[in-house]
């Protein structure tokens, strides 16, 4: 769920490409390169190491037509 949600946030312009590239590099260093989008919402070290969501994450962004709030639990 976190990966799909993070990808949606990226595709809608809620996070920039440079940040995603940073997450991709950091995830690859831990052997979890495919988790780059999950890291948009999974901020805790334990979440990133274990590949699971532990804490609730909230992300807000705007599109040209909508104001969006995403909650990942």
Biopython code that builds the backbone (N, CA, C, O; Angstrom):
import numpy as np
from Bio.PDB.StructureBuilder import StructureBuilder

atoms = [
    (1, "UNK", "N", (0.815, -1.197, 0.000)),
    (1, "UNK", "CA", (0.000, 0.000, 0.000)),
    (1, "UNK", "C", (0.858, 1.259, 0.000)),
    (1, "UNK", "O", (0.556, 2.221, -0.706)),
    (2, "UNK", "N", (1.923, 1.251, 0.789)),
    (2, "UNK", "CA", (2.792, 2.432, 0.853)),
    (2, "UNK", "C", (3.450, 2.710, -0.489)),
    (2, "UNK", "O", (3.576, 3.867, -0.890)),
    (3, "UNK", "N", (3.868, 1.662, -1.185)),
    (3, "UNK", "CA", (4.517, 1.837, -2.488)),
    (3, "UNK", "C", (3.542, 2.427, -3.492)),
    (3, "UNK", "O", (3.886, 3.363, -4.214)),
    (4, "UNK", "N", (2.333, 1.891, -3.546)),
    (4, "UNK", "CA", (1.314, 2.399, -4.472)),
    (4, "UNK", "C", (0.962, 3.842, -4.139)),
    (4, "UNK", "O", (0.850, 4.681, -5.033)),
    (5, "UNK", "N", (0.788, 4.128, -2.862)),
    (5, "UNK", "CA", (0.435, 5.480, -2.441)),
    (5, "UNK", "C", (1.568, 6.464, -2.732)),
    (5, "UNK", "O", (1.322, 7.571, -3.210)),
    (6, "UNK", "N", (2.796, 6.066, -2.447)),
    (6, "UNK", "CA", (3.941, 6.923, -2.743)),
    (6, "UNK", "C", (4.078, 7.204, -4.224)),
    (6, "UNK", "O", (4.414, 8.319, -4.623)),
    (7, "UNK", "N", (3.815, 6.185, -5.049)),
    (7, "UNK", "CA", (3.881, 6.362, -6.499)),
    (7, "UNK", "C", (2.780, 7.316, -6.965)),
    (7, "UNK", "O", (3.019, 8.165, -7.823)),
    (8, "UNK", "N", (1.589, 7.182, -6.409)),
    (8, "UNK", "CA", (0.487, 8.085, -6.743)),
    (8, "UNK", "C", (0.845, 9.526, -6.379)),
    (8, "UNK", "O", (0.603, 10.444, -7.162)),
    (9, "UNK", "N", (1.417, 9.720, -5.204)),
    (9, "UNK", "CA", (1.827, 11.064, -4.783)),
    (9, "UNK", "C", (2.839, 11.639, -5.771)),
    (9, "UNK", "O", (2.742, 12.805, -6.153)),
    (10, "UNK", "N", (3.795, 10.835, -6.181)),
    (10, "UNK", "CA", (4.802, 11.282, -7.149)),
    (10, "UNK", "C", (4.157, 11.617, -8.496)),
    (10, "UNK", "O", (4.433, 12.672, -9.068)),
    (11, "UNK", "N", (3.312, 10.739, -9.000)),
    (11, "UNK", "CA", (2.681, 10.954, -10.306)),
    (11, "UNK", "C", (1.780, 12.194, -10.321)),
    (11, "UNK", "O", (1.604, 12.826, -11.363)),
    (12, "UNK", "N", (1.218, 12.532, -9.174)),
    (12, "UNK", "CA", (0.349, 13.711, -9.078)),
    (12, "UNK", "C", (1.125, 14.990, -8.774)),
    (12, "UNK", "O", (0.530, 16.059, -8.637)),
    (13, "UNK", "N", (2.447, 14.885, -8.669)),
    (13, "UNK", "CA", (3.269, 16.067, -8.426)),
    (13, "UNK", "C", (3.418, 16.437, -6.966)),
    (13, "UNK", "O", (3.836, 17.550, -6.648)),
    (14, "UNK", "N", (3.081, 15.518, -6.071)),
    (14, "UNK", "CA", (3.169, 15.799, -4.643)),
    (14, "UNK", "C", (4.573, 15.710, -4.076)),
    (14, "UNK", "O", (4.815, 16.134, -2.946)),
    (15, "UNK", "N", (5.507, 15.158, -4.856)),
    (15, "UNK", "CA", (6.909, 15.061, -4.445)),
    (15, "UNK", "C", (7.765, 15.140, -5.707)),
    (15, "UNK", "O", (7.365, 14.640, -6.759)),
    (16, "UNK", "N", (8.923, 15.755, -5.612)),
    (16, "UNK", "CA", (9.727, 15.974, -6.818)),
    (16, "UNK", "C", (10.607, 14.771, -7.174)),
    (16, "UNK", "O", (10.858, 13.893, -6.349)),
    (17, "UNK", "N", (11.060, 14.762, -8.415)),
    (17, "UNK", "CA", (11.860, 13.658, -8.949)),
    (17, "UNK", "C", (13.180, 13.503, -8.201)),
    (17, "UNK", "O", (13.632, 12.382, -7.969)),
    (18, "UNK", "N", (13.791, 14.603, -7.829)),
    (18, "UNK", "CA", (15.070, 14.552, -7.119)),
    (18, "UNK", "C", (14.938, 13.807, -5.787)),
    (18, "UNK", "O", (15.827, 13.045, -5.407)),
    (19, "UNK", "N", (13.844, 14.029, -5.091)),
    (19, "UNK", "CA", (13.617, 13.339, -3.821)),
    (19, "UNK", "C", (13.423, 11.846, -4.047)),
    (19, "UNK", "O", (13.952, 11.031, -3.291)),
    (20, "UNK", "N", (12.667, 11.481, -5.082)),
    (20, "UNK", "CA", (12.464, 10.064, -5.405)),
    (20, "UNK", "C", (13.804, 9.419, -5.758)),
    (20, "UNK", "O", (14.074, 8.291, -5.344)),
    (21, "UNK", "N", (14.638, 10.118, -6.512)),
    (21, "UNK", "CA", (15.959, 9.582, -6.863)),
    (21, "UNK", "C", (16.816, 9.378, -5.614)),
    (21, "UNK", "O", (17.568, 8.407, -5.527)),
    (22, "UNK", "N", (16.704, 10.287, -4.654)),
    (22, "UNK", "CA", (17.421, 10.146, -3.379)),
    (22, "UNK", "C", (16.931, 8.902, -2.635)),
    (22, "UNK", "O", (17.734, 8.117, -2.131)),
    (23, "UNK", "N", (15.610, 8.727, -2.570)),
    (23, "UNK", "CA", (15.051, 7.539, -1.915)),
    (23, "UNK", "C", (15.494, 6.267, -2.626)),
    (23, "UNK", "O", (15.792, 5.263, -1.978)),
    (24, "UNK", "N", (15.539, 6.306, -3.950)),
    (24, "UNK", "CA", (15.948, 5.132, -4.721)),
    (24, "UNK", "C", (17.392, 4.744, -4.383)),
    (24, "UNK", "O", (17.702, 3.566, -4.204)),
    (25, "UNK", "N", (18.257, 5.736, -4.300)),
    (25, "UNK", "CA", (19.666, 5.474, -3.970)),
    (25, "UNK", "C", (19.799, 4.899, -2.561)),
    (25, "UNK", "O", (20.505, 3.912, -2.350)),
    (26, "UNK", "N", (19.118, 5.521, -1.604)),
    (26, "UNK", "CA", (19.180, 5.050, -0.221)),
    (26, "UNK", "C", (18.593, 3.647, -0.084)),
    (26, "UNK", "O", (19.141, 2.813, 0.637)),
    (27, "UNK", "N", (17.484, 3.383, -0.770)),
    (27, "UNK", "CA", (16.853, 2.064, -0.717)),
    (27, "UNK", "C", (17.764, 1.008, -1.336)),
    (27, "UNK", "O", (17.870, -0.104, -0.820)),
    (28, "UNK", "N", (18.418, 1.355, -2.437)),
    (28, "UNK", "CA", (19.329, 0.414, -3.100)),
    (28, "UNK", "C", (20.503, 0.056, -2.187)),
    (28, "UNK", "O", (20.974, -1.082, -2.190)),
    (29, "UNK", "N", (20.967, 1.028, -1.412)),
    (29, "UNK", "CA", (22.067, 0.772, -0.477)),
    (29, "UNK", "C", (21.686, -0.253, 0.590)),
    (29, "UNK", "O", (22.547, -0.948, 1.130)),
    (30, "UNK", "N", (20.385, -0.340, 0.888)),
    (30, "UNK", "CA", (19.895, -1.324, 1.858)),
    (30, "UNK", "C", (19.382, -2.591, 1.171)),
    (30, "UNK", "O", (18.840, -3.485, 1.821)),
    (31, "UNK", "N", (19.563, -2.654, -0.159)),
    (31, "UNK", "CA", (19.089, -3.818, -0.902)),
    (31, "UNK", "C", (17.594, -3.824, -1.118)),
    (31, "UNK", "O", (17.003, -4.883, -1.330)),
    (32, "UNK", "N", (16.962, -2.644, -1.067)),
    (32, "UNK", "CA", (15.514, -2.523, -1.215)),
    (32, "UNK", "C", (15.170, -1.460, -2.257)),
    (32, "UNK", "O", (14.330, -0.594, -2.014)),
    (33, "UNK", "N", (15.816, -1.531, -3.407)),
    (33, "UNK", "CA", (15.640, -0.525, -4.442)),
    (33, "UNK", "C", (14.213, -0.318, -4.893)),
    (33, "UNK", "O", (13.843, 0.790, -5.283)),
    (34, "UNK", "N", (13.407, -1.357, -4.848)),
    (34, "UNK", "CA", (12.018, -1.248, -5.303)),
    (34, "UNK", "C", (11.128, -0.527, -4.289)),
    (34, "UNK", "O", (9.950, -0.296, -4.560)),
    (35, "UNK", "N", (11.671, -0.173, -3.136)),
    (35, "UNK", "CA", (10.887, 0.471, -2.088)),
    (35, "UNK", "C", (10.935, 1.996, -2.163)),
    (35, "UNK", "O", (10.447, 2.667, -1.254)),
    (36, "UNK", "N", (11.507, 2.551, -3.220)),
    (36, "UNK", "CA", (11.705, 4.004, -3.286)),
    (36, "UNK", "C", (10.416, 4.790, -3.082)),
    (36, "UNK", "O", (10.432, 5.828, -2.421)),
    (37, "UNK", "N", (9.308, 4.322, -3.629)),
    (37, "UNK", "CA", (8.047, 5.046, -3.465)),
    (37, "UNK", "C", (7.468, 4.859, -2.064)),
    (37, "UNK", "O", (6.838, 5.774, -1.533)),
    (38, "UNK", "N", (7.669, 3.707, -1.470)),
    (38, "UNK", "CA", (7.184, 3.475, -0.101)),
    (38, "UNK", "C", (7.844, 4.443, 0.869)),
    (38, "UNK", "O", (7.237, 4.845, 1.861)),
    (39, "UNK", "N", (9.086, 4.817, 0.582)),
    (39, "UNK", "CA", (9.826, 5.690, 1.485)),
    (39, "UNK", "C", (9.290, 7.119, 1.505)),
    (39, "UNK", "O", (9.681, 7.913, 2.360)),
    (40, "UNK", "N", (8.403, 7.454, 0.575)),
    (40, "UNK", "CA", (7.728, 8.751, 0.635)),
    (40, "UNK", "C", (6.962, 8.834, 1.957)),
    (40, "UNK", "O", (6.930, 9.885, 2.598)),
    (41, "UNK", "N", (6.351, 7.726, 2.356)),
    (41, "UNK", "CA", (5.529, 7.693, 3.565)),
    (41, "UNK", "C", (6.190, 6.981, 4.741)),
    (41, "UNK", "O", (5.952, 7.345, 5.892)),
    (42, "UNK", "N", (7.001, 5.989, 4.474)),
    (42, "UNK", "CA", (7.651, 5.231, 5.545)),
    (42, "UNK", "C", (8.947, 5.934, 5.937)),
    (42, "UNK", "O", (9.959, 5.812, 5.247)),
    (43, "UNK", "N", (8.912, 6.664, 7.040)),
    (43, "UNK", "CA", (10.045, 7.498, 7.452)),
    (43, "UNK", "C", (10.916, 6.864, 8.531)),
    (43, "UNK", "O", (12.105, 7.169, 8.623)),
    (44, "UNK", "N", (10.342, 5.994, 9.339)),
    (44, "UNK", "CA", (11.110, 5.405, 10.437)),
    (44, "UNK", "C", (12.174, 4.446, 9.921)),
    (44, "UNK", "O", (11.972, 3.747, 8.928)),
    (45, "UNK", "N", (13.307, 4.425, 10.611)),
    (45, "UNK", "CA", (14.398, 3.526, 10.226)),
    (45, "UNK", "C", (13.927, 2.075, 10.223)),
    (45, "UNK", "O", (14.260, 1.318, 9.310)),
    (46, "UNK", "N", (13.160, 1.684, 11.227)),
    (46, "UNK", "CA", (12.664, 0.301, 11.316)),
    (46, "UNK", "C", (11.733, -0.030, 10.150)),
    (46, "UNK", "O", (11.765, -1.148, 9.635)),
    (47, "UNK", "N", (10.908, 0.927, 9.728)),
    (47, "UNK", "CA", (10.012, 0.704, 8.587)),
    (47, "UNK", "C", (10.822, 0.443, 7.323)),
    (47, "UNK", "O", (10.504, -0.452, 6.539)),
    (48, "UNK", "N", (11.855, 1.224, 7.142)),
    (48, "UNK", "CA", (12.677, 1.100, 5.937)),
    (48, "UNK", "C", (13.508, -0.178, 5.946)),
    (48, "UNK", "O", (13.679, -0.815, 4.907)),
    (49, "UNK", "N", (14.018, -0.550, 7.097)),
    (49, "UNK", "CA", (14.823, -1.771, 7.181)),
    (49, "UNK", "C", (13.972, -3.027, 7.019)),
    (49, "UNK", "O", (14.383, -3.982, 6.359)),
    (50, "UNK", "N", (12.781, -3.023, 7.625)),
    (50, "UNK", "CA", (11.928, -4.209, 7.615)),
    (50, "UNK", "C", (10.946, -4.248, 6.449)),
    (50, "UNK", "O", (10.385, -5.300, 6.145)),
    (51, "UNK", "N", (10.733, -3.099, 5.791)),
    (51, "UNK", "CA", (9.824, -3.057, 4.649)),
    (51, "UNK", "C", (8.360, -3.135, 5.035)),
    (51, "UNK", "O", (7.536, -3.634, 4.269)),
    (52, "UNK", "N", (8.031, -2.637, 6.235)),
    (52, "UNK", "CA", (6.643, -2.639, 6.694)),
    (52, "UNK", "C", (6.296, -1.268, 7.269)),
    (52, "UNK", "O", (7.175, -0.523, 7.701)),
    (53, "UNK", "N", (5.007, -0.948, 7.269)),
    (53, "UNK", "CA", (4.549, 0.292, 7.871)),
    (53, "UNK", "C", (4.296, 0.045, 9.348)),
    (53, "UNK", "O", (3.555, -0.867, 9.716)),
    (54, "UNK", "N", (4.914, 0.861, 10.191)),
    (54, "UNK", "CA", (4.754, 0.737, 11.639)),
    (54, "UNK", "C", (3.904, 1.886, 12.174)),
    (54, "UNK", "O", (3.028, 1.681, 13.013)),
    (55, "UNK", "N", (4.169, 3.085, 11.684)),
    (55, "UNK", "CA", (3.490, 4.282, 12.171)),
    (55, "UNK", "C", (2.588, 4.842, 11.080)),
    (55, "UNK", "O", (2.837, 4.642, 9.891)),
    (56, "UNK", "N", (1.550, 5.537, 11.489)),
    (56, "UNK", "CA", (0.649, 6.188, 10.538)),
    (56, "UNK", "C", (1.383, 7.361, 9.889)),
    (56, "UNK", "O", (2.105, 8.100, 10.557)),
    (57, "UNK", "N", (1.190, 7.520, 8.587)),
    (57, "UNK", "CA", (1.803, 8.637, 7.862)),
    (57, "UNK", "C", (0.708, 9.453, 7.184)),
    (57, "UNK", "O", (-0.267, 8.902, 6.672)),
    (58, "UNK", "N", (0.879, 10.752, 7.187)),
    (58, "UNK", "CA", (-0.064, 11.672, 6.567)),
    (58, "UNK", "C", (0.689, 12.500, 5.536)),
    (58, "UNK", "O", (1.777, 12.999, 5.826)),
    (59, "UNK", "N", (0.134, 12.653, 4.345)),
    (59, "UNK", "CA", (0.776, 13.434, 3.287)),
    (59, "UNK", "C", (-0.293, 14.284, 2.616)),
    (59, "UNK", "O", (-1.346, 13.777, 2.230)),
    (60, "UNK", "N", (-0.020, 15.575, 2.480)),
    (60, "UNK", "CA", (-0.955, 16.494, 1.826)),
    (60, "UNK", "C", (-0.292, 17.086, 0.598)),
    (60, "UNK", "O", (0.888, 17.436, 0.624)),
    (61, "UNK", "N", (-1.064, 17.197, -0.488)),
    (61, "UNK", "CA", (-0.578, 17.859, -1.690)),
    (61, "UNK", "C", (-1.764, 18.349, -2.507)),
    (61, "UNK", "O", (-2.909, 17.959, -2.276)),
    (62, "UNK", "N", (-1.459, 19.213, -3.464)),
    (62, "UNK", "CA", (-2.497, 19.777, -4.324)),
    (62, "UNK", "C", (-2.238, 19.416, -5.772)),
    (62, "UNK", "O", (-1.091, 19.355, -6.214)),
    (63, "UNK", "N", (-3.308, 19.177, -6.501)),
    (63, "UNK", "CA", (-3.254, 19.049, -7.952)),
    (63, "UNK", "C", (-3.940, 20.301, -8.495)),
    (63, "UNK", "O", (-4.480, 21.086, -7.714)),
    (64, "UNK", "N", (-3.934, 20.508, -9.806)),
    (64, "UNK", "CA", (-4.621, 21.689, -10.330)),
    (64, "UNK", "C", (-6.110, 21.759, -9.954)),
    (64, "UNK", "O", (-6.690, 22.843, -9.894)),
    (65, "UNK", "N", (-6.716, 20.600, -9.702)),
    (65, "UNK", "CA", (-8.155, 20.586, -9.408)),
    (65, "UNK", "C", (-8.515, 20.193, -7.978)),
    (65, "UNK", "O", (-9.626, 20.471, -7.525)),
    (66, "UNK", "N", (-7.590, 19.550, -7.258)),
    (66, "UNK", "CA", (-7.955, 18.984, -5.964)),
    (66, "UNK", "C", (-6.904, 19.250, -4.894)),
    (66, "UNK", "O", (-5.724, 19.434, -5.190)),
    (67, "UNK", "N", (-7.353, 19.267, -3.659)),
    (67, "UNK", "CA", (-6.493, 19.265, -2.489)),
    (67, "UNK", "C", (-6.612, 17.863, -1.909)),
    (67, "UNK", "O", (-7.711, 17.428, -1.566)),
    (68, "UNK", "N", (-5.498, 17.152, -1.795)),
    (68, "UNK", "CA", (-5.525, 15.735, -1.432)),
    (68, "UNK", "C", (-4.802, 15.511, -0.105)),
    (68, "UNK", "O", (-3.724, 16.057, 0.127)),
    (69, "UNK", "N", (-5.404, 14.711, 0.749)),
    (69, "UNK", "CA", (-4.769, 14.246, 1.979)),
    (69, "UNK", "C", (-4.754, 12.728, 1.935)),
    (69, "UNK", "O", (-5.797, 12.097, 1.762)),
    (70, "UNK", "N", (-3.570, 12.137, 2.092)),
    (70, "UNK", "CA", (-3.410, 10.685, 2.073)),
    (70, "UNK", "C", (-2.978, 10.243, 3.465)),
    (70, "UNK", "O", (-2.079, 10.831, 4.065)),
    (71, "UNK", "N", (-3.629, 9.202, 3.970)),
    (71, "UNK", "CA", (-3.243, 8.611, 5.250)),
    (71, "UNK", "C", (-2.858, 7.165, 4.983)),
    (71, "UNK", "O", (-3.639, 6.397, 4.422)),
    (72, "UNK", "N", (-1.643, 6.800, 5.392)),
    (72, "UNK", "CA", (-1.143, 5.433, 5.218)),
    (72, "UNK", "C", (-0.993, 4.811, 6.598)),
    (72, "UNK", "O", (-0.298, 5.342, 7.464)),
    (73, "UNK", "N", (-1.653, 3.682, 6.785)),
    (73, "UNK", "CA", (-1.597, 3.019, 8.101)),
    (73, "UNK", "C", (-1.303, 1.548, 7.934)),
    (73, "UNK", "O", (-1.217, 0.820, 8.923)),
]
sb = StructureBuilder()
sb.init_structure("model")
sb.init_model(0)
sb.init_chain("A")
sb.init_seg("    ")
for serial, (resi, resn, name, xyz) in enumerate(atoms, 1):
    if name == "N":
        sb.init_residue(resn, " ", resi, " ")
    sb.init_atom(name, np.array(xyz, "f"), 0.0, 1.0, " ", f" {name:<3s}", serial, name[0])
structure = sb.get_structure()
